[in-house]
């Protein structure tokens, strides 16, 4: 049986597709697909949706250039909704925003979980808007030589802790090193995307080989 035959399209022949950034996990948009647009997406490896307002197929990025390259497509437990992970060439929203979901409605008391991206944003804030008593602002104020000195010191601390085979201390020192490296990145105008991109170039998966091993 064709895997698409297992899906439950609604009375109009559509199924909702939640598009997620494959790098950050951010929800980019909610769109709809019919059987034809899904087949096109799977064949071409880029998102193709069905526009309910225009009553026609549309390939994301066809005019804007913001193409979404598909990593994988997963159906939910009832086979009536899809999650599509993508690598994107540009903003997902027609407004130019990275995600279509950018209009806050309500905020509770819970704080979001820690992410490297949120830490980077906080450090960027300390750089652009120095805060009295902030160690991060102090580093940016002192400049590149001070930051490099701290990176060097933390590298040494990691080596010492690692050589002692002290796991807890090594974790602590790695965290210190990571923090100071991120400060250095911001000082030099290096983004997390720059580093992710470099790592991605070194991490090439041969899908054909991978599939053959699974057979």
C-alpha angles and dihedrals in degrees: 000000000000108000090230089061088067092062122098110226117191126248089280092051094253136127126194116246121199109203116209131188106248092212104044102020090234116153105242106182148332113235137157133244134193123203093271096050091047091051090049090049092052093045097046098033093230131094119273118177139184115245110221092194097049095031092225144098119269130186112219110246095015091131103011097047090230094128119179113217111206121236096177144329122226129187122214124244092274095045091233101107136042136213114204120194113204146175106226132211094203147345117330096214125075087227090066094255118135090237133026087227103079106117109098114215105171139356126203132200095265116104121222118254120264118274133173088236093056091048090051090051091051092050090048088053091053089051096049096037109029115212122209111248093016114134090206092054088047091056092050090047092053091048140211100329092054092046092049090049091055092047089053092049092050091049088057092049090053091051093049093048092045093049089052088052089230103153098189093048092045091053089049093050093045088055090051090049093048091052093051092045089054090051088051090050092055091046089056096039095250116149131205087246089059090056094042089051092051092048091047090056089057095046105067116164117204099218093190092057090044092053093047090054090053093054 
